[in-house]
């Protein structure tokens, strides 16, 4: 007979805190950029824990580490995971939670002497953040076969060194197997929300329906530099004014379109940027996101039409450049439904919502059924040393993860 | 008997071209920042010309040079003038035209052997541009008693040196008399428009009614930095969005208010200025100008009310700081009318208009009847090496100046 496996919330929090000591920043928070010495120290710690828990660890060519727990049968494992690299001023939860919760699931099963039918895998993927090497989600992209290994290895980072030489330097250029179709039975990632919705609305668990599609556009507006005193309004070609109209329109678009549409003008630079000179040039970005691809395309169409029309009326020229474009990703509906149901069985309040940020799970979703579980981020703070999630919520999320893994591995 | 004095346009253009050789920039244009060696060379040249034309030159404590042509009677002179310092990348006309046209008026009177009843004065005022030392219009301010000489002399420039030491170094710390009420009979300044209106509308002469009042406000908007993907629109405190609404409102204000109202958001800086982060801070400026003080105050009231309301609705805080505030200056209506009438007598097309830029004439207007004559700036280009006014227009402006001086000195 086996006991009913249970998450030990204190053990989970303890592991998160210990991991956060590698790359800890003086005033709080963590800096563990991908493939740095700090990342190596974090990796070594996690691999040590994996082995202590009895997992068989393999490292593949891009440095992803996968710890396998044998099942009663062979075959593709049920995988849980995330990443342990951070942004330059990160916190202890983003990514790390998914990996530490995976270890906690294994520890709980070990304690309860449960052997699942299918094997389990706990994975951490290389360079999810993309702070040092582009693109982000590099490890999972290579794992899922969406990015050639050789191209990823040749990537030059912000410090001029390559992924290849850094993997070799820290000893994480392995020869373990990559993933791909048929290699993983299902993938589940527990993550902090990185947004304010769950806390604001009083929910403990987010059943993540998918990841918003992203459209990033850079606009360069070219007007004419003129004296702010001597040039009548009707003779102006004010790039700054057109930029302002576009930013106001972006807000209107987000109000009018459905599907969790968000729109943000986060970067906007005026030239020459002087109090008494009409701006002759603006470089600005528009970030559009929607869970629905058709609506995202509608948002783009309406935005671009407004830009052309408003710029033409002012005699300002427009150059447009796509900085990024990803279609929305829908997680496996059956898995999303199980996250919701399990949370309710555990008497945890639960809300279906999309993810506004990118995650390894969206890459894995291309090769196996995948889903995500969110727990609340206090004040929605993310990519910031102030990042915080309550220990009880961390444990609640891990409990949902454990139940789902047990179902999937049964 | 005397001949009818006439402007020699070629001689005027020749002097402008010769003066432009001092501080000439390699690719064209002029850099003759106030009180530099280049400024000294330009000053020496102009003083030489003054003396060659028979003027008695005095230099006052702030370096203004005044050349007097005796009249049949003593008493306050009719003064024409402007400045010969330039911005860092200036052209040959801004300021210089008013002084060279003054010399041309004297030359024309000399050729025609005309002695006016009142004395004439040709002046150039120190540091009108304010590019090296603040405030601009420094020389005329001291001359008119609006800025204490000692304070002006103590001014430290962008290179860390004082006005006092530079005046001594270039030999222009004089002891000539300053101006003030009763010291000047009338002041007339010929200047390039520095804006596009005359050329656009096909006029040769501008009868300048006054100088617009100026209100410069700096706004610092403080919101909250948030993830552009994970933060729903309703939970945002987007300083960038509020800034855009303000810039669009400024354009609306300019459309709705009369009195040659212009409104410009020329400087606007977002923080952290990243494509996927909601801006938590914006520093921006609003430049409002109107020829009518009451309307300028209305523009300020409406702008500030809009800023408060829009920021409050978004949960964004506002800090407001005045960077500059000048009331409009009206030139002597009788003189403006004479500029208009003389232009018509000379069969030159003429338009009444305000000046959107500041000029020495607005300072002199506090101590004597003053007015300005504008000639067209091609494409409105100003403070730029591409600055250009057609020779025929330079001569036309000088001809109007000559007729007005003859009337005033009669």
Interface residues (C-beta under 8 A of the other chain):
Chain A: X193 X194 X195 X196 X197 X200 X212 X214 X216 X218 X226 X227 X228 X229 X230 X231 X232 X233 X235 X238 X240 X241 X243 X244 X245 X246 X247 X248 X251 X254 X255 X260 X262 X263 X264 X265 X266 X267 X268 X269 X270 X273 X274 X275 X276 X277 X278 X279 X285 X287 X289 X323 X355 X356 X357 X358 X380 X382 X383
Chain B: X193 X194 X195 X196 X197 X200 X212 X214 X216 X218 X226 X227 X228 X229 X230 X231 X232 X233 X235 X238 X240 X241 X243 X244 X245 X246 X247 X248 X251 X254 X255 X260 X262 X263 X264 X265 X266 X267 X268 X269 X270 X273 X274 X275 X276 X277 X278 X279 X285 X287 X289 X323 X355 X356 X357 X380 X382 X383
